[in-house]
Amino acid sequence: MRYRTLGRTGIEVSTFCLGTMMFGAVGNPDHDDCAGIVHAALDAGVNFLDTADMYSAGESEVVVGKALRGRRDDVVLATKVHFPMGEGRNRGGNSRRWIVTAVEESLRRLGTDWIDLYQVHRPDHTTDVEETLSALTDLVRDGKIRAFGCSTFPAEDIVEAHHVAERRALMRFRTEQPPYSLLARGVETNVLPVVRRLGMGALTWSPLASGFLGGRYRKGGPIDLSSGRAALTPARFDPALPVNAAKLDAVEELVGVADGLGCTLPELAVAFPLAHPAVTSVIVGPRTRQQLRDVLKGAELVLDDDALDRIDEIVPPGTDLYAPDGAWRPRPLTDPVLRRRYPVDDRPAA
């Protein structure tokens, strides 16, 4: 296992980060088995764990907290805030009111006194970013979190937050957590360059592209749309849809690259993000110990220029073969009021 410094925080983390989205009701409901996955990852040299309050409605944090008893000091622990937790108003978002409540609930579920990296899970354009940064800065000064970052933020929001922090003498986002894989390279256009320019760390998610790079889904092969992730979002897996057909075509070519390197497709997939100079760590989210063992084999794989050039031919740099983030869309795309002039008489050019 290799280690890199997380941005300019001085915190050293493993190049593989154990993601725990599959811990709990959504993935693996066996808490003891999930704890075994955590322990196996730690024994393999992983010292970085990532979870979120909304994963299985808090259950993932509970599982992680139990698994880390007696080993908490050896782990860099990250969690997130933003998505609604429970019914009622003001139970989500990026407001001070919610953040100071949510961090206490996460600390309780995790069974710890501090969180190493507290991340804002998605942007919230109903809340001034100064409000968010101010609340997070206070949490650092209170000792409840060590550093904070953002997740799946557009480049312009990252830059805005950076400048607001400078103007208001607030602490700034130290990390960004974008989706990045062989099939989703859009963040290479601006997010990763901005992250690198600002000295932030990047921990990337979904290296297996929701399973398309796990070797399970192949062109012409059967795809069961009634179970697993395919049952939750069948539109992402239905081979009859052009976007999925394009992914399957690319997978066939990428399998050839992996064969030429003497590795598996999952090993190639998890090694790819780490070749980018902005990336600190890649999040792997196994549901079973075997899945963990399979992806950890990619820890020793180093992609040379010939391999990366071949990958560029299959999926050009900056190209997304699908929309990797299905959990959030910018408000200007979802709210017509933000893209239509009112009153109507103001719309004509003359």
N, C-alpha and C positions, 0 to 999 in steps of 0.2 A: 504494500500500500504506500502510495506517495502522499505528501502533505504540501499544502500551499497556504499562504497567509490570506486571510479573508479581508480583501480590500486593504485598507490601511489601519485596520483595527489592531493589528499585532496578534490576532488570534489565529493559531495554526489549526487547520481542519484537513481531514482526509479528502482526497479527490473524489471519493464516493461518499455520498450522504445517504443515510437510510431514511427513506420516506415512509411514512406510516399511514397513508390514506386508506390502505386496505386493512388496517387493524380495526376490528369492531364489526358491527352489523352489516356494513356495506361490503365487506370482503371476508375476513376471517374472524368469526365470532369467538374462537377459542382463545381466551386470554393467556393461558399457559403456553400455547403453541406460539402465539405472537411474542411472548417474552423470550421464548427460545430463539426466535429469529433475531431479536435484539441482541441477545447474548452471543449468538454465532457471528453477527456482524462486528460486535466489539472485539471478539476474539480474533477476527480476521484483520484487525487494525483500523476499522471504521471508528472515528471518534465524533462524528457529526450526525445528529438526528434531527429530522424535520417533521413537524406535525402541524395541526391547526385546530382551533376550537370547534370548527364546524364538521370535522371529519367524524362521521357517525354520531353527530350531535354531542360531541364531547367525549365519547367513549374511547376514541383513539388516544386522547391525552391521558385518560385514566390508565389505559393499558401501558403506555410509555412510562408513566410515573411508577407503576408497580414494578416494571421490568428494570428500572434504574436504581431501585433501592440498593444501597451499598456501593453503587458505582457512579453516582451522580457527579462527583468531582472530576471524573475522567472524561466526561462527555460535554461537548458543545451542543447545547439544546436550543432548538429554534421552534417557535410556534407562530401563529398568525391570528389576526383579528380583522373583521369586516362583515362577513356574511351573517344574516340574521340567526339568532340563537333563541328559539322559542317564539311564542306568540306575543303580540302586542307591539306598540310603537317604541321607538328608541332602543330596540334590542339588536342593533346592527349599525353598520356604517363606520365612518371615521371621525365622529365627533369626540370631543373631550369627554362628554358625558358617558358615551358608550365605552371608550377605550379604558378609562379608569375603572369601570365596572368589570369589563371583560378580562383585564389582566389579572384581577383578583380571582376570578373564577378559574382562569387557566392555571394560576399558581396552586390553587386548591386541588384541582384535578391532577396536576402533575406531581403534587406532593413535594414541592421545592420552594425555596425562598427567593430564587431569582431565575430569570430567563436570559440566556446568553444573547439570543437574537430574536427580537420581536418584530414581526413583519406585518405590514398593512397589505391584506390579501388582494385587494383590488382598489382602483381609484374610486373616489366618491365626490362627484362634482357638485353635490349639494352642500358640501362642507369646505370651507376655506382651508387650503393646505397649511396655512399658518396655524390654524386651530389644532390640526393634527400634529404638526411638528412640535408645537408648544407642549401639548400633553405628553408626547413621547419623550421630549427633553426632560420634563419633570420626573418621569418614571426612571430615567437614567440617574438623575440626581438623588432620587429616593432609594436607589440601589435595587429596585425591583427588576430592572432589565439592564443589560450591559451595553447593548447596541441595538439599533433598529434599522429596518430596511423596508423595501417595498416589493410587491410581487405582481408581475404581469402589468406593469405600468407602461404606457406609451412613452417614447423618448421625450416628447415635449413636456409631459407631466414630470418626468425625472428632472429635466433641466429647470422647470419652473420651481420645483421644490428646492433644488440646490440654491437658486438665486434668492428665494424667500428666506431660507436659512441664513444665508450670508447677510441679507439686509436687516434681519431681525435678531441677529446674534443667537440663533438657535442651533442645536445640533442637527446634523443632516442625515439623510438616508445613507447608510454605509454599504448596502447590498441591494441587488435587484434579483428577482427570481422569475426568469422568463421561460416559456416553453421553447425547446430547441431540440431538433432531431434531424436525422437524415432526410426526413420528409417534410419538415417544417423549419425552413432556414430564413424566414422573414426577418428575424431579429438581427441578422447579420447586417441589414441595411442601415439601421440607425441605433437601435437599442444597445447592442453590444459595443459599438464604437463609442457611444456616449458614456456607457458604464466605465469603459477603459479610460476615457479622457478625464473623467471625474474621480478616478482612483477608487471606484467601488468594486466590491466583490460581486461575482455572478454565480449563483447556484441554479442550474437549469433543471427543468422538470420535463417529464414525458419523453425520455430518450427512446422508448420503444414505440412511440406514436400510437398510444392506446392499444398496443398489442400487435400492430401491423408489422413491426420489426422484431417480433418475438419468434417468428418462424411458424406460427400457428395458422396464419391466413396466407394462402397461396393462390395464384391465378388458376382458375379451373377447378380448385378444390372446394369441398363443402364448407359453407359458413353458416353456422347455426345462429339464427337471429332470435331464438327463443330463450337463450340462457346467457349468463355472464354479462359483460359490458354491452354486448350486442343487443341484449334484450332491453337495456336501459336506454340506449340511443341507436336504434336500428339504422337510422339514416347515415350513421358514420361507418356502417359495415356492409350495407346492402351492395353487392357487387354489380347490380344492375344500374346503379347510379354512376355517371361519368367520373365524379370526383374520386370515388372508391376504386373504379377501374384503373384510373391513373396511378393511384397508390400501389395497386397490385402489380401493374406493369413495372413500376420503379423497383418494387421489392424483388422481382425476378432478376433484374440486372444487378441489384445490390448483393443478392445471394452469390452471383458470380464473382463479385469483388471479394466477398468473404472467403469463398472457396479458394481463390487465388492466394489469399493471405494465410490459409490454413486455419481459419477460425470460424466460429459460428456467426450467423447474422446478429443475434443479440450481443455477442462480444464486440462486433464491429459497431453496433449501434451505440453502446455505452462508451466506447472509446472515442467516437467521433467528436462529441462536444468538447472534450478535454484538449483537443488539438487547437481550439481557438484561443488566442492569447488573452481574451477577456474573461474566460471561464475559470472559476476557482474549483468548483465541485459540481458533480452531476448527481442528481437525486434519483435513486433507484427505489422502486416501491413494490417489493415482493409480497405476495400473499402467502407463500410457503417457503420453507427452508431450502427446498430444491431450487426454487426460482432464485433465491438469494445466491446459492452456490453457482448457478449458471451465469448470472451477471457478474459476479466477482471475478470470474475467469478473465473478464475483459480488463482487469486492473493492470495486467502486465503488457497488454497490447499497445504498441506505439505505431501510429499510422505515418508512413513516410510520404514524401511529396507525390510519388507516383500514385499511391492509393488515393490521396486526397484529390489529385487531378482527375482520376477516374470517377470519383464520387461527384465532382463538379460537372462532369459531362452528363451524368444521369439526372441529378437534381441541381440546376445552376445555383450559385450563391445568391442568397437573398430571396429564394423562391419558396413559397408555401404551397404544397400540393393539396392542402386542406386548411381550414381555419382551426388552429390548434386550441384556441380558448373558446369553449362553448358556454362558459359560465358568465361571461360579461361582454357587453357591447357598448361602445361609446354612446352617450346620450344623444348627440347630434344625429345618430343613425336610428335611434329608437323613438325619439320625440320629434314629431313633425314641426312643432312650434319653433324649434331651434334652427330650422333650415327653410322657413317660409316667412317672407316679409308680411308684416301686418301694420296698418290695414291693407287690404287688397290693392287699393289705389296706389300704393307705394311700389308695387312690383314692376310696372312698365318702365322701360328705359327712358321714355320721354312722355 
